């Protein structure tokens, strides 16, 4: 393909090759495919500011010069009014227009289809010949029947096979494939409907470079793309650059957009003469494509049929998500049953819980692992197939996350090439640890896989190595090419870390309740998990204090504050009912659970509900209160949610008052209905969060204690800062305390 041909396809940007195709601005080609007409209107929708070069010939009654003409003169008054009305919709609209002229002529006259959508400040109108002669919607009737049949499928495999059959029946393409992406964006043909004389593509894999990142992004913006004739001559948009912006028109939402010349060459090398792609999007991410190929000449589908195919893709995306979630639920149910049995057996073992754990085959089966190793105080015991101790310690060092957060990998050699030597037993691992000498590590062996590629995936690199005199071009070979992939284990599911945390939390409660030595350990652990100081974050001052009750060293109070992605800080103050080892160990587990949920990007309200679910079955007759919040120092935006917790104080403009916060019942009741409150803290505003030990005094009415606290809070921190201020708050209410006391203050920097 010559540079001249490339320029014709994309007049808005220079020619590209395979070294730059991942940066090709395919959304602004400056041209369209010739089976329709494109008009871009002025901001007042009165005039045509940009138009495809074929507008005059396609719209037979249009004025001699379309660009600059009134919309009524180009389309007629009635059609212009329909376009303007469609332009008020927030999303793209498909409408019918009636254009003057001979409906049987070669131009776009009579009843035509038009797609009206926004591109920046421009309203874009794309006009095509109508595919409906009688105004009926046969394609949508076909979709209804297709959806009934697809809804009756049981598995993802059955569903995607049905999708390929239904789209082939609806569109008449010679080959329809369902193409699924893996986490590295390589694709696999997981279902196929083809003409009998065509070679099968089912089961073939294609490298991620076949569909670069910017193309994948467009697939999530515009769910369908069609090339009815691969040999088409692109029609440039005039002018190529928008007079108002000096930039090419963004055609991300266009149905007529001229496609990348590299993609045209790629399809041509496959013998394709026409193609269509429909996106499958699950949870906002591109899951796969319905890829349609034709080999026997041009194949233009009406906008009606394409819209029906797009709807089928969107509906099928929901079905794919439901089928995958159903498969996951079954796996989770099996694992939960194993976890319950494992917890019951280790609970019965008393002080021998650790030995009982590492002797129980269910520990390996729980994670679908090949083996597991437990390191306790530096001593490693194992079950199943595990690598030598040095490799285990190296794996634990690489994957043990901060704050006891689980870490996992399905390709350990990527983290440390030396670990490739133990891939036969440990190609992947999941590690959960509370300290460098205390961790659990599950390992999985490699799964050598023979991958059937649709052509040699290294073709691009081979071409590059041939030197600059060889022009890089899309690969021409699509014959099956086999490659053995080694060093990878089966991937860890999202629920595996959650079950690991639940198991570790259960073990912690057993260990720290078995003897006085364990009580001492629990006291040390409690001191270690309650931070000494909050993390620094520009624009925010955080100070906190914890004081145990005078008659107990172990309690259920805790506070936490840590940084989240995006410049936010999370903060938590909680209180487990009771004292002693049970309250302290429960507190440790709840603190870890809340922190894990917030790190997983749960909202404060969702974190409380998920923690309540976490408590169900792990604790008996245990309740706790908590207040969870996030704050953005840059904006002051704060989100708060409470579970039966005392309301915080807000100091604003020198006045202290109780702050009403959306609250749900205490944790431990199995209630799932948390709500949250949002507010904006102004510079200088201070939030005071505390546990009930600060205000509850024997024989003193709670209202009296709260009034004393509000009065002493006064106008908030002074020049000595929030730390000195909350030291005074600890003594705001006179009298002996019978409970632990935790106080946390958060102030937006007055200078921010």
KOLZALO-241984 format. One record per residue (C-alpha): residue number from 0; residue in three letters; chain; x, z, y. Coordinates in steps of 0.1 Angstrom, whole numbers. Each point is the difference from the previous one (the first is absolute). Layout:
   k   r c    c1    c3    c2
 NUM ALA A     X     Z     Y
...
END
This chain:
   k   r c    c1    c3    c2
   0 UNK A     0     0     0
   1 UNK A    16   -10    33
   2 UNK A     2    21    31
   3 UNK A   -24   -25    17
   4 UNK A   -26     8   -27
   5 UNK A     6    37     4
   6 UNK A    -5    -4    37
   7 UNK A   -33   -18    -5
   8 UNK A   -12    29   -22
   9 UNK A    11    26    25
  10 UNK A     5   -14    35
  11 UNK A     0    35    15
  12 UNK A    33    10   -16
  13 UNK A    32   -16   -13
  14 UNK A     7   -10   -36
  15 UNK A     9    27   -25
  16 UNK A    15     2   -34
  17 UNK A     2    25   -28
  18 UNK A    25    21    18
  19 UNK A   -25     7    28
  20 UNK A   -34    -5   -17
  21 UNK A    -5    38    -1
  22 UNK A    -1    -1    38
  23 UNK A   -20   -32     4
  24 UNK A   -28     6    26
  25 UNK A   -26   -16   -22
  26 UNK A   -29    15    21
  27 UNK A     9   -22    30
  28 UNK A     6   -35   -14
  29 UNK A   -15   -18    30
  30 UNK A   -19   -24   -22
  31 UNK A   -30    -1   -23
  32 UNK A   -11   -19   -32
  33 UNK A   -19   -32     8
  34 UNK A   -33     7   -17
  35 UNK A   -13    19    31
  36 UNK A     3     4    38
  37 UNK A    13    30    19
  38 UNK A   -10    10    36
  39 UNK A    14    30    19
  40 UNK A   -21    10    30
  41 UNK A     6    15    34
  42 UNK A    -6    37     4
  43 UNK A   -33    -7    17
  44 UNK A   -10   -23   -30
  45 UNK A    -7   -28    24
  46 UNK A    28   -25    -7
  47 UNK A    23   -12   -28
  48 UNK A    35    11     7
  49 UNK A    17   -11   -32
  50 UNK A   -13   -25   -27
  51 UNK A    13   -17   -31
  52 UNK A    11   -36     7
  53 UNK A   -28   -14   -22
  54 UNK A   -28    16    20
  55 UNK A    -9   -32    19
  56 UNK A    -2   -22   -31
  57 UNK A   -17    27   -22
  58 UNK A   -26     9    27
  59 UNK A   -12   -34     8
  60 UNK A   -20     9    31
  61 UNK A    27    21    15
  62 UNK A    15   -10    34
  63 UNK A    31   -21     2
  64 UNK A    22    31     7
  65 UNK A   -12    31   -20
  66 UNK A    26    24    14
  67 UNK A   -14    12    33
  68 UNK A   -35   -12    -7
  69 UNK A   -31    21     2
  70 UNK A   -11    14   -34
  71 UNK A   -35   -15     5
  72 UNK A    16   -35     5
  73 UNK A    19     4   -32
  74 UNK A   -26    15   -23
  75 UNK A   -33    -3    19
  76 UNK A   -20    27    17
  77 UNK A   -17    13   -31
  78 UNK A    32     3   -21
  79 UNK A    19    15    29
  80 UNK A   -26    27     3
  81 UNK A     3     8   -37
  82 UNK A    38     3     3
  83 UNK A    -2    23    29
  84 UNK A   -25    22   -18
  85 UNK A    23     1   -31
  86 UNK A    29    10    23
  87 UNK A   -17    33     8
  88 UNK A     4    12   -36
  89 UNK A    28    24    -7
  90 UNK A    12   -20   -30
  91 UNK A     2   -36   -10
  92 UNK A   -34   -18    -3
  93 UNK A   -11   -30   -20
  94 UNK A   -27   -21    17
  95 UNK A   -17   -33    -3
  96 UNK A     2   -24    30
  97 UNK A   -19   -32     6
  98 UNK A    21   -27    16
  99 UNK A   -12   -33    14
 100 UNK A     8   -31   -19
 101 UNK A    -5   -16   -34
 102 UNK A     0    27   -26
 103 UNK A    11   -26   -26
 104 UNK A    29   -13    21
 105 UNK A    37     9    -5
 106 UNK A     1    25    28
 107 UNK A   -12    36     2
 108 UNK A   -36    -6    11
 109 UNK A   -34    11    -9
 110 UNK A    -1    35   -17
 111 UNK A    35    14    -3
 112 UNK A    15    34    -9
 113 UNK A    21    19    25
 114 UNK A    21    32    -2
 115 UNK A     2    19    33
 116 UNK A    27    27     3
 117 UNK A    24    16    25
 118 UNK A    37    -7     4
 119 UNK A    12    23    28
 120 UNK A   -21    -8    31
 121 UNK A   -10   -34   -14
 122 UNK A   -32    -7   -18
 123 UNK A     8   -25   -27
 124 UNK A   -26   -24   -15
 125 UNK A     8   -19   -33
 126 UNK A   -24   -27   -10
 127 UNK A    -4   -17   -34
 128 UNK A   -25   -22   -16
 129 UNK A   -29    19   -15
 130 UNK A    -1     3   -38
 131 UNK A   -38     8    -1
 132 UNK A   -25   -29     2
 133 UNK A   -32    21    -2
 134 UNK A    11    33    17
 135 UNK A     0    19   -34
 136 UNK A    27    23   -11
 137 UNK A     8   -10   -36
 138 UNK A    34    16     1
 139 UNK A   -14    34     8
 140 UNK A   -25    -3   -28
 141 UNK A    29    -7   -23
 142 UNK A    19    31    14
 143 UNK A   -29    22    -9
 144 UNK A     0   -11   -36
 145 UNK A    38     2    -1
 146 UNK A     0    36    13
 147 UNK A   -25    11   -27
 148 UNK A    22   -14   -27
 149 UNK A    32    15    15
 150 UNK A   -16    34     4
 151 UNK A    -7     0   -37
 152 UNK A    37    -2    -9
 153 UNK A    17    32   -13
 154 UNK A    37    -3     7
 155 UNK A    23   -15    27
 156 UNK A    11   -27   -25
 157 UNK A   -36   -10    -7
 158 UNK A    -8     1    37
 159 UNK A    28   -23    11
 160 UNK A    -7   -25   -28
 161 UNK A   -36    -1    12
 162 UNK A    11    -5    36
 163 UNK A    21   -31   -10
 164 UNK A   -30   -14   -19
 165 UNK A   -25     6    27
 166 UNK A    21   -15    28
 167 UNK A     8   -30   -21
 168 UNK A   -37    -6    -6
 169 UNK A    -8     4    37
 170 UNK A    28   -21    14
 171 UNK A     8   -26   -26
 172 UNK A    38     4     3
 173 UNK A    21   -12   -30
 174 UNK A    18    33    -3
 175 UNK A   -11    35    13
 176 UNK A    24    29    -5
 177 UNK A    -2    37     8
 178 UNK A    35     9    12
 179 UNK A     9    37     2
 180 UNK A    29    15    20
 181 UNK A    23    28   -13
 182 UNK A    15    27    23
 183 UNK A    30   -24     8
 184 UNK A   -25   -28     9
 185 UNK A     9   -21   -30
 186 UNK A   -32   -16   -14
 187 UNK A   -14    -5   -34
 188 UNK A   -28   -24   -11
 189 UNK A   -24    25   -17
 190 UNK A   -29   -23    -5
 191 UNK A    -5   -38    -1
 192 UNK A   -27   -27    -3
 193 UNK A    15   -34    -3
 194 UNK A    -8   -36    -9
 195 UNK A     8    -4   -37
 196 UNK A    28   -25     5
 197 UNK A    19    22    24
 198 UNK A    29    22   -11
 199 UNK A    -9    38     0
 200 UNK A    15    22    27
 201 UNK A   -16    32   -14
 202 UNK A    26    28    -3
 203 UNK A    26   -17    22
 204 UNK A    17    19    27
 205 UNK A    10   -12    34
 206 UNK A    27    16    23
 207 UNK A   -10    17    33
 208 UNK A    18   -27    20
 209 UNK A   -27   -25   -10
 210 UNK A   -24    18    23
 211 UNK A    19    15    29
 212 UNK A   -10    31    19
 213 UNK A   -16   -17    30
 214 UNK A   -22   -21   -23
 215 UNK A   -11    31   -19
 216 UNK A    -9    16    33
 217 UNK A   -22   -30     9
 218 UNK A   -18     3   -33
 219 UNK A   -12    35    10
 220 UNK A   -11   -13    34
 221 UNK A   -17   -33   -11
 222 UNK A   -13     3   -36
 223 UNK A    -2   -37    -7
 224 UNK A    22   -31     6
 225 UNK A    -7   -36   -11
 226 UNK A    21   -31    -1
 227 UNK A   -25   -28   -10
 228 UNK A    27   -27     0
 229 UNK A    36     8    -4
 230 UNK A    10   -33    14
 231 UNK A   -18     6    33
 232 UNK A    15   -10    33
 233 UNK A    -2    31    23
 234 UNK A   -19    -3    33
 235 UNK A    18    16    29
 236 UNK A   -17    23    24
 237 UNK A     2   -12    36
 238 UNK A    16    15    19
 239 UNK A    22    16   -26
 240 UNK A     6    31    22
 241 UNK A   -29    19    16
 242 UNK A     2    -6    38
 243 UNK A   -10    36     6
 244 UNK A    26    17   -22
 245 UNK A    27   -26    -7
 246 UNK A    -3     7   -37
 247 UNK A   -14   -19   -29
 248 UNK A   -36     8   -10
 249 UNK A    -2    27   -27
 250 UNK A   -18   -15   -30
 251 UNK A     0    30   -22
 252 UNK A   -38    -1    -4
 253 UNK A    -2   -38     0
 254 UNK A   -16   -19   -29
 255 UNK A    18   -33    10
 256 UNK A    35    14     6
 257 UNK A    27   -25    -9
 258 UNK A    21    17   -27
 259 UNK A    38     4    -4
 260 UNK A    17   -32   -10
 261 UNK A    21    20   -25
 262 UNK A   -32    11   -17
 263 UNK A   -13   -36     0
 264 UNK A    33   -11   -17
 265 UNK A    -3    29   -25
 266 UNK A   -35   -10   -10
 267 UNK A    10   -37    -1
 268 UNK A    28     9   -25
 269 UNK A   -27    15   -22
 270 UNK A   -20   -32     1
 271 UNK A   -28    16    20
 272 UNK A   -21   -23    22
 273 UNK A   -23    27    15
 274 UNK A    -1    38    -1
 275 UNK A   -19    30    11
 276 UNK A     9    37     0
 277 UNK A   -24    30     2
 278 UNK A    14    35     6
 279 UNK A    -6    30   -22
 280 UNK A     6    31    21
 281 UNK A    -2    36   -14
 282 UNK A     2    30    23
 283 UNK A    12   -21    29
 284 UNK A    29   -15   -19
 285 UNK A     3   -35   -15
 286 UNK A    -6     5   -38
 287 UNK A     1   -37    -9
 288 UNK A   -14   -35     6
 289 UNK A   -25   -23   -15
 290 UNK A    22   -31     0
 291 UNK A   -18   -34    -5
 292 UNK A    19   -32    -7
 293 UNK A   -13   -36    -2
 294 UNK A    21   -29   -15
 295 UNK A   -23   -30     1
 296 UNK A    -1    -8    38
 297 UNK A   -15    16    31
 298 UNK A   -26    28    -5
 299 UNK A   -19    11    31
 300 UNK A   -25    28    -4
 301 UNK A   -27     5    25
 302 UNK A     3    31    23
 303 UNK A   -31    13   -19
 304 UNK A    18     0   -33
 305 UNK A    32    14    15
 306 UNK A   -19    28    16
 307 UNK A   -17     8   -33
 308 UNK A    34     0   -17
 309 UNK A    14    23    26
 310 UNK A   -30    24    -5
 311 UNK A     6    -1   -37
 312 UNK A    36     9     6
 313 UNK A   -10    30    22
 314 UNK A   -26    12   -24
 315 UNK A    25    -5   -29
 316 UNK A    26    21    19
 317 UNK A   -24    29    -1
 318 UNK A    -6    -5   -37
 319 UNK A    37     0    -7
 320 UNK A     5    32    19
 321 UNK A   -29    16   -19
 322 UNK A    14   -11   -34
 323 UNK A    35    12     8
 324 UNK A   -13    34    12
 325 UNK A   -21     3   -32
 326 UNK A    31    -7   -21
 327 UNK A    19    26    20
 328 UNK A   -28    25    -4
 329 UNK A     2    -3   -38
 330 UNK A    38     6     1
 331 UNK A    -5    30    23
 332 UNK A   -27    15   -22
 333 UNK A    23    -2   -30
 334 UNK A    29    16    19
 335 UNK A   -22    28    14
 336 UNK A   -10     9   -35
 337 UNK A    36     1   -11
 338 UNK A     9    21    31
 339 UNK A   -27    25    -7
 340 UNK A    12     4   -36
 341 UNK A    36     4    12
 342 UNK A    -9    26    26
 343 UNK A   -21    20   -26
 344 UNK A    29     1   -25
 345 UNK A    26     9    25
 346 UNK A   -22    27    14
 347 UNK A    -4    16   -34
 348 UNK A    38     0    -4
 349 UNK A     5    27    27
 350 UNK A    37     5     9
 351 UNK A     9   -28   -24
 352 UNK A   -19   -26    20
 353 UNK A    31   -22     7
 354 UNK A    10    -1   -36
 355 UNK A   -35    -8   -11
 356 UNK A    -2   -28    26
 357 UNK A    31   -18   -11
 358 UNK A   -11     3   -37
 359 UNK A   -33   -16     7
 360 UNK A    -3   -38    -7
 361 UNK A   -29    -2    25
 362 UNK A    26     5    28
 363 UNK A    14   -34    -8
 364 UNK A   -33   -16    -8
 365 UNK A   -15    12    33
 366 UNK A    22   -24    20
 367 UNK A     3   -27   -25
 368 UNK A    37     7    -1
 369 UNK A    27    -4   -27
 370 UNK A    14    34     7
 371 UNK A     1    29    24
 372 UNK A    26    25    12
 373 UNK A    -5    34    17
 374 UNK A    28    15    21
 375 UNK A    -5    37     7
 376 UNK A    27    19    17
 377 UNK A    24   -28    -8
 378 UNK A    -7     0   -38
 379 UNK A   -15   -32   -14
 380 UNK A   -23    -2   -30
 381 UNK A   -16   -32   -11
 382 UNK A   -26   -16   -22
 383 UNK A    -1   -35   -13
 384 UNK A    26   -27     9
 385 UNK A    19     8    32
 386 UNK A    34   -11    13
 387 UNK A    31    23     0
 388 UNK A     0    29    24
 389 UNK A    22   -16    27
 390 UNK A   -24   -29     3
 391 UNK A   -30    24     1
 392 UNK A    16    20    28
 393 UNK A     7   -32    19
 394 UNK A   -35   -12    -4
 395 UNK A   -14    33    12
 396 UNK A    23    -1    30
 397 UNK A   -12   -35     9
 398 UNK A   -37     6    -5
 399 UNK A    -7    37     8
 400 UNK A   -20    -3    33
 401 UNK A     1    24    29
 402 UNK A   -24    30     0
 403 UNK A    -6    -4   -38
 404 UNK A   -15   -34     5
 405 UNK A     1   -21   -32
 406 UNK A    22   -31     0
 407 UNK A    -1   -29   -25
 408 UNK A    16   -34    -7
 409 UNK A    -6   -27   -26
 410 UNK A    35   -15     6
 411 UNK A    26    28     1
 412 UNK A    29   -25     0
 413 UNK A   -11   -11    34
 414 UNK A     7    35    13
 415 UNK A    33     3   -19
 416 UNK A    14   -30   -19
 417 UNK A    18    24   -24
 418 UNK A   -34    11   -13
 419 UNK A    -4   -34   -16
 420 UNK A    21    14   -28
 421 UNK A   -29    23   -10
 422 UNK A   -29   -24     6
 423 UNK A    -7    -1   -38
 424 UNK A   -14    36     4
 425 UNK A    -3     4    38
 426 UNK A    -7   -31    19
 427 UNK A   -26    19    21
 428 UNK A    -7    36     7
 429 UNK A   -23    24    18
 430 UNK A    15    33    14
 431 UNK A   -16    31    14
 432 UNK A    22    28    12
 433 UNK A     0    31    22
 434 UNK A    38     3     1
 435 UNK A    31   -18   -11
 436 UNK A     2    21   -31
 437 UNK A   -38     1    -8
 438 UNK A   -18   -33    -8
 439 UNK A   -20   -19   -25
 440 UNK A    10   -36    -8
 441 UNK A   -20   -24   -21
 442 UNK A    18   -32   -10
 443 UNK A   -12   -34   -13
 444 UNK A    21   -26   -19
 445 UNK A     4   -35    12
 446 UNK A   -26   -26   -11
 447 UNK A    20   -32    -5
 448 UNK A   -24   -28    10
 449 UNK A     1   -37    -5
 450 UNK A   -15   -15    32
 451 UNK A   -13   -36    -2
 452 UNK A     7   -14    35
 453 UNK A   -16   -32    13
 454 UNK A    34   -16     5
 455 UNK A    34    16     6
 456 UNK A    -5    28    26
 457 UNK A    37    -4    10
 458 UNK A    -5   -36    10
 459 UNK A     2     8    37
 460 UNK A    34    18    -4
 461 UNK A    13   -29   -22
 462 UNK A    -9   -25    26
 463 UNK A    17    21    27
 464 UNK A    32     2   -20
 465 UNK A     2   -38    -2
 466 UNK A    11    -1    36
 467 UNK A   -13   -11    34
 468 UNK A    -2   -36    -9
 469 UNK A   -28     7   -24
 470 UNK A   -33     5    19
 471 UNK A   -19    31   -12
 472 UNK A   -34    -9   -13
 473 UNK A   -27    17   -19
 474 UNK A     9     2   -37
 475 UNK A   -11   -30   -20
 476 UNK A     0    15   -35
 477 UNK A   -31    19   -11
 478 UNK A     7    -1   -37
 479 UNK A    -1    33   -18
 480 UNK A    33    19     6
 481 UNK A     6    32   -19
 482 UNK A    19    30    13
 483 UNK A     6    33   -16
 484 UNK A    -4    29    25
 485 UNK A    17    33    -9
 486 UNK A     6    33    16
 487 UNK A   -37     7    10
 488 UNK A   -23    25   -15
 489 UNK A   -38     1     1
 490 UNK A   -12     9    35
 491 UNK A   -12    35     9
 492 UNK A   -37     3     9
 493 UNK A   -11    16    32
 494 UNK A   -14    30   -19
 495 UNK A    32     8   -19
 496 UNK A    16    20    29
 497 UNK A   -33    18     6
 498 UNK A    -1    12   -36
 499 UNK A    37    10     2
 500 UNK A    -7    22    30
 501 UNK A   -30    16   -17
 502 UNK A    21     8   -31
 503 UNK A    29    14    21
 504 UNK A   -24    21    20
 505 UNK A   -15    15   -31
 506 UNK A    35     7   -14
 507 UNK A     9    18    33
 508 UNK A   -30    23    -3
 509 UNK A    10     9   -36
 510 UNK A    36     6     8
 511 UNK A    -6    22    30
 512 UNK A   -26    21   -16
 513 UNK A    18    10   -32
 514 UNK A    23    29    10
 515 UNK A    14    20    29
 516 UNK A    30   -24     0
 517 UNK A   -25   -27     5
 518 UNK A   -16    20    29
 519 UNK A    34     1    17
 520 UNK A     3   -37    -5
 521 UNK A   -35    -5    14
 522 UNK A    10    20    31
 523 UNK A    31   -21     5
 524 UNK A   -20   -32    -5
 525 UNK A   -27    11    24
 526 UNK A    27     6    26
 527 UNK A    16   -33    -7
 528 UNK A   -32   -20     3
 529 UNK A   -11    15    33
 530 UNK A    22   -18    25
 531 UNK A    23    19    23
 532 UNK A    -7   -24    28
 533 UNK A   -21   -31     7
 534 UNK A    16   -34     2
 535 UNK A    10   -14    34
 536 UNK A   -22   -28    14
 537 UNK A     4   -13    36
 538 UNK A   -28    10    22
 539 UNK A   -12    28   -22
 540 UNK A     9    38    -3
 541 UNK A   -10    17   -32
 542 UNK A     6    37    -8
 543 UNK A   -13    21   -29
 544 UNK A     3    35   -14
 545 UNK A    -9    16   -34
 546 UNK A    -3    37    -5
 547 UNK A    -9    15   -34
 548 UNK A   -25    29    -2
 549 UNK A    17    34     1
 550 UNK A    -9     9   -36
 551 UNK A     8   -33   -17
 552 UNK A    30   -23     0
 553 UNK A   -19   -29   -17
 554 UNK A   -30   -16    16
 555 UNK A   -20   -32     3
 556 UNK A     7   -10    36
 557 UNK A    20   -31     9
 558 UNK A     7   -24    28
 559 UNK A    16   -34    -1
 560 UNK A    10   -27    25
 561 UNK A    17   -33    -8
 562 UNK A     5   -35    13
 563 UNK A   -22   -29   -11
 564 UNK A     6   -37     4
 565 UNK A    -9   -15    34
 566 UNK A    12    29    22
 567 UNK A   -26    25   -11
 568 UNK A     4    36   -11
 569 UNK A   -22    17   -26
 570 UNK A    -6    38     2
 571 UNK A   -18    23   -24
 572 UNK A    -9    37     1
 573 UNK A   -16    14   -32
 574 UNK A   -10    32   -17
 575 UNK A    -5     6   -37
 576 UNK A   -23    30    -7
 577 UNK A    18    30   -16
 578 UNK A    36    12    -2
 579 UNK A    28     2   -25
 580 UNK A    14   -26   -24
 581 UNK A   -32   -19    -6
 582 UNK A    -7    -4    37
 583 UNK A    36   -11     7
 584 UNK A     3   -25   -28
 585 UNK A   -35   -14     8
 586 UNK A    11    -3    36
 587 UNK A    31   -19   -10
 588 UNK A   -20   -25   -20
 589 UNK A   -26    -5    27
 590 UNK A    27    -5    26
 591 UNK A    16   -26   -22
 592 UNK A   -33   -17    -6
 593 UNK A   -10    -2    37
 594 UNK A    34   -12     9
 595 UNK A    -1   -27   -27
 596 UNK A   -34   -13    11
 597 UNK A    11    -2    36
 598 UNK A    32   -18    -9
 599 UNK A   -23   -24   -20
 600 UNK A   -16    -8    34
 601 UNK A   -32    19    -7
 602 UNK A   -19    12    31
 603 UNK A    -3    38     6
 604 UNK A   -36    -1   -13
 605 UNK A    10   -20   -31
 606 UNK A    30    23    -7
 607 UNK A   -23    30    -1
 608 UNK A   -25   -17   -24
 609 UNK A    28   -12   -23
 610 UNK A    15    35     0
 611 UNK A   -33    14   -10
 612 UNK A    -2   -25   -29
 613 UNK A    36    10    -9
 614 UNK A   -11    36    -3
 615 UNK A   -28    -8   -24
 616 UNK A    11     9   -35
 617 UNK A    34    14    10
 618 UNK A   -12    32    16
 619 UNK A   -27    25   -10
 620 UNK A   -19    18    28
 621 UNK A    26    -8    26
 622 UNK A   -11    -9    36
 623 UNK A    20    -9    30
 624 UNK A    -5    -9    37
 625 UNK A    21   -26    19
 626 UNK A     2   -19    32
 627 UNK A    17   -34    -2
 628 UNK A     9   -22    30
 629 UNK A    21   -29    12
 630 UNK A    12    -6    35
 631 UNK A    16   -29    18
 632 UNK A    23    14    27
 633 UNK A     1   -34    18
 634 UNK A   -37    -1     6
 635 UNK A   -12    36    -7
 636 UNK A   -25   -13   -25
 637 UNK A    -8    28   -25
 638 UNK A   -21     0   -32
 639 UNK A   -11    33   -14
 640 UNK A   -20    11   -31
 641 UNK A    -7    35   -13
 642 UNK A   -11    16   -33
 643 UNK A   -15    33     9
 644 UNK A    29     8    23
 645 UNK A    -2    20    33
 646 UNK A    -4   -23    30
 647 UNK A    32    -6    19
 648 UNK A     5     8    37
 649 UNK A     6   -27    26
 650 UNK A    18     8    33
 651 UNK A    -9   -26    25
 652 UNK A     6     2    38
 653 UNK A    10    36    -4
 654 UNK A   -33    11   -18
 655 UNK A    -1    11   -36
 656 UNK A   -31    -7   -21
 657 UNK A   -11    -4   -36
 658 UNK A     0   -36   -11
 659 UNK A   -28   -13   -22
 660 UNK A    13   -19   -29
 661 UNK A   -19   -19   -27
 662 UNK A     2    22   -31
 663 UNK A   -10     0   -37
 664 UNK A    -4    29   -24
 665 UNK A    31    18   -13
 666 UNK A    22   -18   -26
 667 UNK A    -7     8   -36
 668 UNK A   -38    -6    -1
 669 UNK A     1   -36   -10
 670 UNK A   -16   -12    32
 671 UNK A     9   -35    12
 672 UNK A   -13    -4    35
 673 UNK A    28     6    25
 674 UNK A    -4   -13    35
 675 UNK A    25    -1    28
 676 UNK A     2     3    37
 677 UNK A    20   -21    24
 678 UNK A    13     9    35
 679 UNK A    27    -8    24
 680 UNK A    24    27    12
 681 UNK A    12    -3    35
 682 UNK A    36     8    10
 683 UNK A     3    38     1
 684 UNK A   -29     6   -23
 685 UNK A     7    25   -28
 686 UNK A   -18     4   -34
 687 UNK A     2    34   -18
 688 UNK A    -8     0   -37
 689 UNK A     0    33   -19
 690 UNK A   -12    17   -32
 691 UNK A   -26    27     0
 692 UNK A    27    27    -3
 693 UNK A     7    -4    37
 694 UNK A   -35    12    10
 695 UNK A   -16    19   -28
 696 UNK A     4    38     3
 697 UNK A   -18    27   -20
 698 UNK A   -29    15    20
 699 UNK A     3   -25    29
 700 UNK A   -26   -26     6
 701 UNK A    14   -35    -4
 702 UNK A   -15   -11    33
 703 UNK A    19    27    18
 704 UNK A    33   -10   -17
 705 UNK A    -6   -37    10
 706 UNK A    -7     9    36
 707 UNK A    33    20     1
 708 UNK A    19   -30   -14
 709 UNK A   -15   -24    25
 710 UNK A     8    23    28
 711 UNK A    36     5   -10
 712 UNK A     5   -37    -6
 713 UNK A    -6    -4    37
 714 UNK A    14   -31    15
 715 UNK A    22    -9   -29
 716 UNK A    38     0    -5
 717 UNK A    22     9    30
 718 UNK A    35    -9     8
 719 UNK A    13    17   -32
 720 UNK A   -18   -26   -21
 721 UNK A   -25     0   -28
 722 UNK A    21    22   -23
 723 UNK A     0    29    23
 724 UNK A   -37    -5     8
 725 UNK A   -11     2   -37
 726 UNK A    22    31    -5
 727 UNK A   -24    16    25
 728 UNK A   -30   -14   -18
 729 UNK A    10    19   -32
 730 UNK A    -7    32    19
 731 UNK A   -31   -12    19
 732 UNK A   -24    21   -21
 733 UNK A    10    36    -4
 734 UNK A    -3    19   -33
 735 UNK A    16    -2   -34
 736 UNK A    -2   -34   -18
 737 UNK A   -13    -1   -36
 738 UNK A     8   -36    -5
 739 UNK A    28   -26     4
 740 UNK A     1   -16    35
 741 UNK A    10   -35     8
 742 UNK A     1   -15    35
 743 UNK A     8   -36    11
 744 UNK A     1   -13    35
 745 UNK A     3   -36    10
 746 UNK A     5   -11    36
 747 UNK A     2   -35    15
 748 UNK A    31     0    23
 749 UNK A   -12     4    36
 750 UNK A    26   -26    10
 751 UNK A   -11   -27   -24
END
